[in-house]
């Protein structure tokens, strides 16, 4: 009796296990930790927004059309005029500042303003307020003043802001009553922010003209500009 021998199958090499570590940029990488998002690709996308069709005011007399046109035209004119006035006030500030320091050098009593006269005698006041831009620190002006005058004429200005929305609702009243002491107790430290800067002392505005040279005053103004307001009404007009 003959027997049939089954043909031998060719041995195959087992495939190496797949690398379980996802490669950067691979589509099989697990989503990053963060906001969980639902794929809504099967839902129709929201159509692009279109301009809202507002009802148009009835205008049988043409008054509304005239007012609308005037408002648009005059608004454009006002914007251009404000830009022009702002530029001219800035130029006048520079010209006035060029005379301000030499005019008051060595004086103890300083007037608050200088007067600019128009060709027909009208007045524009250039006010040098005892108000200065807050600097983040004193490093810009300390080399100008030196250690002694820096300590004499500069002070720290502080400000704090409380963001009530970040305070737990049940803690609002006790934090309001206790302020800083209660912020840590109620876990609301993030709601309290602080700001600080450096501004000149009150008497610096006057004493700068006797304690600083003209060159030092100019250099100081570049780092810490004096606040200057340009008025459009002269004193005689204000008195009416």
C-alpha positions as CSV (number, residue, x, y, z in Angstrom):
1,X,0.0,0.0,0.0
2,X,1.5,3.2,-1.1
3,X,1.4,6.3,1.1
4,X,1.4,9.9,0.0
5,X,3.7,12.2,1.8
6,X,2.4,15.8,2.1
7,X,4.7,18.4,0.6
8,X,6.7,20.3,3.1
9,X,5.8,23.9,3.5
10,X,8.5,26.5,3.3
11,X,9.3,27.7,6.7
12,X,8.5,31.3,7.2
13,X,10.1,33.7,9.5
14,X,7.8,35.3,12.1
15,X,7.4,39.1,11.6
16,X,9.1,41.1,14.3
17,X,6.7,42.7,16.8
18,X,5.5,46.1,15.7
19,X,7.3,49.0,17.4
20,X,4.9,50.1,20.0
21,X,6.5,53.5,20.4
22,X,4.8,55.9,18.1
23,X,7.1,57.9,15.9
24,X,6.9,61.7,15.8
25,X,4.4,62.9,13.2
26,X,2.9,59.4,12.9
27,X,-0.9,59.3,12.4
28,X,-1.1,56.5,14.9
29,X,0.3,58.6,17.7
30,X,-2.0,59.0,20.6
31,X,-3.6,62.4,20.9
32,X,-1.8,64.9,23.1
33,X,-3.1,65.5,26.6
34,X,-5.3,68.5,26.7
35,X,-8.8,69.4,25.5
36,X,-10.8,66.4,24.4
37,X,-12.3,66.9,20.9
38,X,-15.1,65.1,19.1
39,X,-14.7,64.5,15.4
40,X,-17.9,66.0,13.9
41,X,-16.9,65.4,10.3
42,X,-20.1,63.5,9.7
43,X,-22.2,66.6,10.5
44,X,-22.7,69.3,7.9
45,X,-20.5,72.2,8.4
46,X,-22.0,75.5,9.4
47,X,-22.4,77.7,6.3
48,X,-20.1,80.8,6.1
49,X,-21.6,83.8,7.9
50,X,-23.1,86.4,5.7
51,X,-23.7,90.1,6.3
52,X,-26.8,90.6,8.4
53,X,-29.6,92.3,6.5
54,X,-30.7,95.1,8.8
55,X,-33.9,97.0,8.0
56,X,-33.3,100.3,6.2
57,X,-34.9,103.4,7.7
58,X,-37.7,104.9,5.6
59,X,-36.6,108.3,4.3
60,X,-39.4,110.0,2.4
61,X,-38.0,113.5,3.0
62,X,-34.3,112.8,2.4
63,X,-33.3,114.1,5.9
64,X,-31.9,110.7,7.0
65,X,-29.8,110.4,3.9
66,X,-28.4,113.9,4.5
67,X,-27.6,113.2,8.2
68,X,-26.0,109.9,7.3
69,X,-23.8,111.6,4.7
70,X,-22.9,114.5,6.9
71,X,-21.9,112.1,9.7
72,X,-19.7,110.0,7.5
73,X,-18.1,113.0,5.8
74,X,-17.6,115.0,9.0
75,X,-16.3,112.0,10.8
76,X,-13.6,111.5,8.2
77,X,-12.8,115.2,8.3
78,X,-12.6,115.1,12.1
79,X,-10.3,112.1,12.1
80,X,-7.9,113.9,9.6
81,X,-8.2,117.1,11.6
82,X,-7.4,115.4,14.9
83,X,-4.4,113.8,13.4
84,X,-3.2,117.1,12.1
85,X,-3.8,118.9,15.5
86,X,-2.1,116.1,17.3
87,X,1.0,116.4,15.2
88,X,1.1,120.2,15.5
89,X,0.7,119.9,19.3
90,X,3.6,117.5,19.4
91,X,5.7,119.9,17.4
92,X,4.7,122.8,19.7
93,X,5.7,120.7,22.7
94,X,9.2,120.2,21.3
95,X,9.6,123.9,20.5
96,X,8.3,124.9,23.9
97,X,10.5,122.4,25.7
98,X,13.6,123.8,23.9
99,X,12.9,127.1,25.8
100,X,11.5,125.6,29.0
101,X,14.7,124.5,30.6
102,X,16.9,127.5,29.8
103,X,14.1,129.9,30.8
104,X,13.7,128.4,34.3
105,X,17.3,127.4,35.0
106,X,18.3,128.4,38.5
107,X,14.8,129.6,39.5
108,X,12.9,128.4,42.5
109,X,9.4,129.5,41.4
110,X,8.3,127.9,38.2
111,X,5.1,129.0,36.3
112,X,2.9,126.1,35.2
113,X,2.6,127.2,31.6
114,X,4.1,129.0,28.7
115,X,2.1,131.0,26.2
116,X,2.3,130.7,22.4
117,X,0.7,133.6,20.5
118,X,-0.9,133.4,17.1
119,X,-0.3,136.0,14.5
120,X,-3.5,137.8,15.5
121,X,-2.7,137.7,19.2
122,X,-4.7,134.6,20.3
123,X,-3.2,132.4,23.0
124,X,-2.3,128.7,23.1
125,X,-1.1,127.5,26.6
126,X,1.6,124.9,26.9
127,X,1.2,123.4,30.3
128,X,4.1,121.7,32.0
129,X,2.3,119.5,34.6
130,X,3.9,118.1,37.7
131,X,3.2,114.7,36.3
132,X,5.6,112.2,34.8
133,X,5.6,108.9,32.9
134,X,6.0,106.0,35.2
135,X,9.2,104.2,34.6
136,X,9.6,100.4,35.3
137,X,12.7,101.1,37.3
138,X,15.3,103.9,37.9
139,X,18.0,102.4,35.6
140,X,17.4,104.9,32.8
141,X,17.8,108.0,34.9
142,X,20.1,106.9,37.7
143,X,23.3,107.6,35.7
144,X,21.9,111.1,35.0
145,X,21.1,111.9,38.6
146,X,23.7,109.9,40.5
147,X,23.1,108.0,43.7
148,X,22.4,110.9,46.0
149,X,19.9,112.7,43.7
150,X,18.3,109.4,42.7
151,X,17.5,108.7,46.3
152,X,16.3,112.3,46.8
153,X,14.1,112.8,43.8
154,X,12.7,109.4,42.9
155,X,10.2,107.2,44.7
156,X,8.4,104.0,44.1
157,X,4.9,104.1,42.9
158,X,2.7,101.1,43.6
159,X,-0.6,99.9,42.4
160,X,-2.7,96.8,42.9
161,X,-5.6,95.3,41.1
162,X,-8.0,92.7,42.3
163,X,-9.8,90.6,39.7
164,X,-13.1,89.6,41.4
165,X,-14.0,87.0,38.8
166,X,-11.0,84.9,40.0
167,X,-12.1,84.8,43.6
168,X,-14.4,82.0,44.7
169,X,-17.9,83.4,45.2
170,X,-18.2,82.2,48.8
171,X,-14.9,84.0,49.6
172,X,-15.8,87.4,48.2
173,X,-17.0,89.0,51.3
174,X,-14.3,87.8,53.7
175,X,-11.6,88.7,51.1
176,X,-13.1,92.1,50.7
177,X,-13.0,92.7,54.5
178,X,-9.6,91.2,55.0
179,X,-7.9,91.9,51.6
180,X,-4.3,90.6,51.5
181,X,-4.4,88.5,54.6
182,X,-7.3,86.4,53.3
183,X,-6.0,85.9,49.7
184,X,-3.7,83.1,50.7
185,X,-6.3,81.5,53.1
186,X,-8.9,81.2,50.4
187,X,-6.6,80.1,47.5
188,X,-7.2,83.2,45.5
189,X,-3.7,84.5,45.1
190,X,-4.0,84.6,41.3
191,X,-6.7,87.2,41.6
192,X,-4.3,89.7,43.1
193,X,-1.8,91.4,40.8
194,X,0.5,94.3,41.5
195,X,2.3,96.9,39.5
196,X,5.1,99.2,40.5
197,X,7.2,101.9,38.9
198,X,9.4,104.9,39.6
199,X,8.2,108.5,39.5
200,X,9.9,111.8,40.6
201,X,9.1,113.3,44.0
202,X,6.6,116.2,44.1
203,X,9.2,118.9,44.7
204,X,11.4,117.6,41.9
205,X,9.2,119.5,39.4
206,X,10.4,122.8,40.9
207,X,13.8,121.9,42.3
208,X,15.0,120.3,39.0
209,X,15.7,123.8,37.8
210,X,18.2,124.5,40.6
211,X,19.5,121.0,41.2
212,X,20.0,119.8,37.6
213,X,21.9,121.5,34.8
214,X,20.1,122.3,31.6
215,X,21.8,119.3,29.9
216,X,20.8,117.0,32.8
217,X,17.2,118.2,32.5
218,X,17.2,117.4,28.8
219,X,18.7,114.0,29.3
220,X,16.2,113.3,32.1
221,X,13.3,114.3,30.0
222,X,14.3,111.8,27.3
223,X,14.2,109.0,29.8
224,X,11.2,110.3,31.9
225,X,9.2,112.8,29.8
226,X,7.3,115.6,31.6
227,X,3.6,115.5,30.9
228,X,2.7,118.4,28.7
229,X,-0.8,119.5,27.8
230,X,-1.5,121.9,25.0
231,X,-4.7,124.0,25.5
232,X,-6.6,125.5,22.6
233,X,-8.3,128.3,24.6
234,X,-6.3,131.3,25.9
235,X,-6.8,132.7,29.3
236,X,-8.9,135.7,28.1
237,X,-11.3,133.3,26.3
238,X,-11.6,131.1,29.4
239,X,-12.5,134.0,31.6
240,X,-15.6,134.8,29.4
